[in-house]
Amino acid sequence: PVHSPADKVETRQLGEQLTQALSQLPPELRAIVVLVDVEGFTQREVAGMHGVPEGTVASRLFRARRHLRTALEAPARDARLWRHQ
């Protein structure tokens, strides 16, 4: 599909915001969310890689996603408001 210049700017800004939010995560949370959500490893595989129980991976993934959601909610809300003006 053809994207408007505004769509391209919004996509780039979202990528920058996501990168910034990821960089603010503690290293142990960032590693888990990148391995599971970006690289596609299972929680079981990541647990084996890190030598921790699956429950620890699940807990860290939950905390990382919650942090990312919180960090990205305000910019997303602002973008929606800007778009409807």
Secondary structure, DSSP 8 states (H G I E B T S, - for coil): ----HHHHHHHHHHHHHHHHHHHHS-HHHHHHHIIIIIS---HHHHHHHHTS-HHHHHHHHHHHHHHHHHHHHHHHHHHHHHHT-
